[in-house]
């Protein structure tokens, strides 16, 4: 019929176990999300409700129980190829005024909500999906690593990871010791403690694809009362390692609408200068440069200076941020991708980064490199 308006369905994209696609109907731009896990979908619905009074989130128009899972129908915010996400502000040759303004707005929103909702909370009250659940018996640490052994780096450093603790590990001239089994046990113990942690109302998984531009928050299955230290570790690790390097390398289909990301992989991929093992001296030497493009360095700097530092001064005056962040950083390294599934040189870099994070000398201000770029004051 002439003039009749039709339903339009866009391409389906996969994000972990979920499928999303844009749908246009007369007068509405929608995003339809299919989630296989009903419990996860119910958590997302609850999380969206909890965030709605504190952060800008797209409207949830419908929730439908279907065979095999849930369909959630959201308002679709304006977006397109290489636009609509924080990710797109990062895929530029240099940091822009628009990126600095965005980070000032983002960190101001977080400071306000975190400081107004922060409370000491027992671990069972805190969202556990990304940390506690993965460290618990039967969680992701067990699924990935229980009973498993693999080379530190096939054909590069031919030492089984189970034996790495019997070697001295020299990383960029610093001596480290990484006992694989002891590290896993330590993380399990860290996240099994009953000690209260500072927690606040956040989205819980603050990545460059879960933060919209203009500013809004997506993805709510980890939304709720989250560990503040875990929130910080998640954003810092994602921005400095996952977002520009590992995710586009190992989950490229999820970023198909943001192809500029792939052009920037070399600028965000650590470069190994030397990797060698001396079995007689029981030493492993790794020299590498943790490369990070200018926009990502600027974001880490802004996030640290405008959010981590002022919040830490209020919640943990005089405490060591290194000790607070260490277990969360280690869990992000080990609990996102199974290291055994990665390319040998990527695995080697991550094991070196793990050794640095677990070291008594761990210093997050140099580990994430916020001092490398000066960021204008908000």
C-alpha positions in Angstrom: 0.0 0.0 0.0 1.5 3.4 -1.0 2.8 5.4 2.0 2.6 2.5 4.4 5.4 2.4 7.0 7.0 -0.9 7.6 8.8 -2.7 10.4 12.6 -2.5 9.9 15.0 -5.0 11.6 18.7 -4.4 11.6 21.6 -6.8 11.9 21.9 -9.1 14.9 25.0 -8.7 17.0 26.3 -11.1 19.6 27.6 -9.9 23.0 28.9 -12.8 25.0 25.8 -15.1 25.3 23.3 -12.4 24.4 21.9 -11.3 21.0 20.8 -7.7 20.2 19.4 -6.1 17.1 17.9 -2.7 16.3 14.2 -2.6 15.4 12.2 0.4 14.0 8.4 0.5 14.2 6.3 3.6 13.4 7.3 6.3 15.9 9.7 4.1 17.9 13.4 3.2 17.6 14.0 0.1 19.7 16.8 -2.2 20.7 15.7 -5.8 21.2 17.9 -8.0 23.4 17.6 -11.7 23.7 19.1 -13.2 26.9 19.4 -17.0 27.2 19.7 -17.1 31.0 16.3 -16.3 32.7 18.0 -15.5 36.0 20.4 -13.1 34.3 17.5 -11.4 32.5 15.6 -11.0 35.8 18.8 -9.5 37.3 19.0 -7.1 34.4 15.5 -5.9 34.9 16.1 -5.4 38.6 19.4 -3.6 37.8 17.7 -1.3 35.3 15.1 -0.3 37.9 17.8 0.4 40.5 19.9 2.6 38.2 17.0 4.5 36.7 16.8 7.0 39.6 20.5 7.8 39.6 21.9 7.4 36.1 20.6 8.1 32.6 19.4 4.8 31.2 17.2 4.1 28.1 13.6 3.2 28.9 12.7 -0.5 29.2 9.5 -0.8 27.1 8.8 -4.5 27.4 10.0 -7.8 28.9 8.9 -11.0 27.4 9.5 -14.6 28.7 10.1 -16.8 25.6 11.3 -20.3 25.2 15.0 -20.5 26.1 15.2 -17.1 27.7 13.9 -13.5 27.8 13.4 -10.8 25.3 13.9 -7.2 26.6 12.9 -4.2 24.5 14.7 -1.0 25.2 14.5 2.6 23.8 17.3 2.8 21.2 19.6 5.8 21.6 21.0 7.6 18.6 24.0 5.7 17.2 25.6 4.6 14.0 28.8 3.3 12.5 31.6 4.5 14.7 29.4 6.8 16.8 27.2 6.5 19.9 29.7 5.0 22.4 32.6 6.1 24.6 34.5 3.6 22.4 34.1 6.0 19.4 35.7 8.9 21.3 38.7 6.7 22.0 39.1 5.7 18.3 40.7 9.0 17.4 44.4 9.8 16.7 44.6 12.1 19.7 42.3 13.0 22.7 39.8 15.6 21.8 38.0 18.4 23.8 34.9 16.3 23.4 36.5 13.4 25.1 37.8 15.5 28.0 34.3 17.1 28.4 32.7 13.6 28.4 35.1 12.3 31.1 34.4 15.3 33.3 30.7 14.6 33.0 31.2 10.9 33.5 33.4 11.2 36.6 31.1 13.9 38.1 28.1 11.6 37.8 30.0 8.7 39.4 31.4 10.9 42.2 27.9 12.1 43.1 26.2 8.7 43.1 29.1 6.7 44.7 29.6 9.1 47.5 25.8 9.4 48.2 25.2 5.7 48.1 28.5 4.3 49.5 28.1 2.0 52.5 30.1 -0.9 54.1 28.4 -4.0 52.9 28.8 -7.7 53.6 29.9 -9.6 50.5 26.6 -11.4 50.1 24.8 -8.1 49.6 27.2 -7.0 46.8 26.7 -8.0 43.2 29.0 -11.1 42.8 28.9 -11.9 39.1 32.2 -10.4 38.0 34.3 -11.3 41.1 33.0 -13.3 44.0 31.0 -15.8 41.8 34.0 -16.3 39.5 36.3 -17.1 42.4 33.9 -19.4 44.2 33.9 -23.2 43.9 32.6 -24.1 40.5 33.0 -20.6 39.2 35.0 -19.4 36.3 38.4 -19.8 38.0 37.6 -23.5 38.4 36.1 -23.8 34.9 39.2 -22.3 33.3 42.0 -23.5 35.4 41.1 -26.4 37.8 43.3 -29.3 36.9 44.6 -27.5 33.8 48.2 -26.8 32.8 49.6 -25.0 29.8 52.8 -23.4 28.7 53.6 -19.9 29.7 54.0 -19.2 26.0 54.2 -22.0 23.5 57.5 -22.0 21.5 58.5 -18.8 23.3 58.8 -19.6 27.0 58.4 -23.4 27.3 57.7 -23.6 31.0 54.4 -25.0 32.2 52.5 -22.4 34.1 52.3 -24.8 37.1 56.1 -24.6 37.3 56.5 -20.9 36.8 56.8 -20.4 40.6 60.1 -22.3 40.5 61.6 -19.7 38.3 62.6 -16.1 39.0 60.5 -13.9 36.6 62.3 -10.7 35.4 59.8 -8.3 33.9 61.2 -5.1 32.5 64.2 -5.5 34.8 62.2 -6.1 38.0 62.2 -9.4 39.8 58.9 -11.1 40.5 57.7 -14.5 41.7 54.4 -15.9 40.4 53.3 -19.2 42.0 50.3 -20.1 39.8 48.5 -22.4 42.3 49.1 -20.1 45.2 47.8 -17.1 43.2 44.6 -18.9 42.4 44.2 -20.0 46.0 44.8 -16.5 47.2 42.1 -15.1 44.9 39.6 -17.7 46.1 40.4 -16.7 49.7 40.2 -13.0 49.0 36.7 -13.3 47.5 35.5 -15.8 50.1 36.1 -13.4 53.0 33.1 -12.3 55.1 34.6 -8.9 55.7 32.5 -5.9 54.6 33.6 -3.9 51.6 32.8 -0.4 50.6 30.0 -0.7 48.0 27.9 1.8 46.1 25.1 1.8 43.5 26.7 1.5 40.0 26.2 -0.3 36.7 29.1 -2.7 37.7 30.6 -3.3 34.2 31.7 0.2 33.1 33.2 -0.5 29.6 33.6 1.6 26.6 30.7 -0.2 24.9 28.5 0.0 28.0 28.8 3.8 28.2 26.9 5.7 25.5 27.8 9.1 24.0 26.0 11.3 24.8 26.4 9.9 28.3 24.1 7.1 29.3 24.5 3.6 30.7 23.8 0.2 29.0 23.7 -3.4 30.2 22.3 -3.9 33.7 22.8 -7.5 34.8 25.6 -6.4 37.1 23.8 -3.2 38.2 23.2 -2.7 41.9 25.3 -2.5 45.0 28.9 -3.1 43.7 32.3 -3.0 45.3 33.8 0.4 44.7 37.3 -1.0 44.3 35.9 -3.6 41.8 34.2 -0.8 39.9 37.5 1.1 39.6 39.6 -2.0 38.7 37.0 -2.9 36.0 37.1 0.4 34.2 40.9 0.8 34.5 41.7 -2.7 33.2 39.1 -2.5 30.4 40.3 0.9 29.2 44.0 0.0 29.4 43.9 -3.6 28.1 40.6 -5.2 27.2 38.9 -2.5 25.1 41.7 -1.6 22.7 43.5 -4.9 22.5 42.0 -8.1 23.8 38.3 -7.6 23.0 38.7 -6.5 19.4 41.3 -9.3 18.9 39.2 -12.1 20.4 35.6 -10.9 20.1 35.6 -8.9 16.9 32.0 -9.5 15.8 30.7 -7.6 18.9 32.4 -4.4 17.5 31.3 -4.7 13.9 29.5 -1.4 14.1 32.7 0.3 15.3 35.3 -0.6 12.7 37.7 2.2 13.7 38.4 0.0 16.7 40.3 -2.4 14.6 42.5 0.3 13.1 43.7 1.1 16.6 44.6 -2.4 17.8 48.3 -1.9 17.0 48.5 1.3 19.0 46.9 -0.5 22.0 48.8 -3.9 21.8 51.8 -4.3 24.2 55.0 -4.9 22.3 57.4 -7.7 23.5 61.0 -6.8 23.1 62.5 -9.9 24.7 61.2 -13.2 26.0 63.6 -15.9 27.0 64.0 -18.7 29.5 67.2 -20.0 31.1 66.4 -23.4 32.6 69.9 -23.7 34.2 69.5 -20.4 36.1 65.8 -20.9 36.6 65.0 -17.5 35.1 62.4 -16.1 32.7 63.0 -12.7 31.2 60.3 -10.6 29.6 60.8 -7.0 28.4 57.7 -5.3 27.0 56.1 -2.0 26.4 52.5 -1.6 27.5 51.4 0.5 24.6 48.3 2.6 24.9 46.9 5.1 22.5 46.7 8.8 23.6 42.9 8.9 24.0 42.9 5.8 26.3 45.8 7.2 28.3 43.8 10.5 28.7 40.7 8.6 29.9 42.7 6.6 32.5 44.3 9.8 33.7 40.9 11.6 34.0 39.3 8.7 35.7 42.0 8.4 38.2 42.4 12.1 39.0 38.7 13.0 39.0 37.1 9.9 40.4 39.4 7.3 42.0 41.6 9.7 43.9 38.8 11.9 45.4 36.6 8.9 46.3 39.5 7.0 47.8 40.3 10.0 50.0 36.8 9.8 51.4 36.3 6.1 51.7 39.8 4.8 52.5 41.8 7.7 54.0 45.4 6.5 54.6 44.8 3.0 53.2 46.8 1.4 50.3 44.9 1.6 47.0 47.3 -1.1 45.7 46.1 -3.6 48.3 42.5 -2.7 47.7 42.7 -3.0 43.9 45.1 -5.9 43.6 42.6 -8.9 43.9 40.1 -7.2 41.5 42.8 -6.5 38.9 44.0 -10.0 39.1 40.5 -11.4 38.7 40.0 -9.2 35.6 43.2 -10.7 34.1 42.3 -14.3 34.8 38.5 -14.3 34.8 37.5 -12.7 31.5 39.4 -14.9 29.0 40.9 -18.3 29.7 44.6 -17.6 29.3 45.1 -21.1 27.8 42.9 -20.1 24.8 44.9 -17.0 23.9 47.8 -16.6 21.5 51.1 -17.5 23.2 52.5 -13.9 23.2 49.2 -12.5 24.5 49.2 -15.1 27.3 52.8 -14.2 28.1 52.0 -10.5 28.4 49.0 -11.2 30.7 51.1 -13.5 32.9 53.7 -10.7 33.2 50.9 -8.2 34.0 49.5 -10.6 36.6 53.0 -11.0 38.2 53.2 -7.2 38.4 49.8 -6.9 40.0 50.4 -9.5 42.6 53.8 -8.1 43.5 54.3 -6.3 46.9 55.6 -3.4 44.8 52.3 -3.1 42.8 51.6 0.6 42.2 48.4 1.3 40.3 49.5 4.8 39.4 52.3 3.4 37.2 50.6 0.1 36.3 47.8 1.9 34.5 50.0 4.9 33.6 47.7 7.8 34.4 50.7 10.1 34.8 51.6 9.7 31.1 49.0 12.3 30.0 48.0 15.5 31.8 44.3 16.0 31.7 42.7 19.5 31.9 41.0 20.2 35.2 37.2 19.7 35.1 
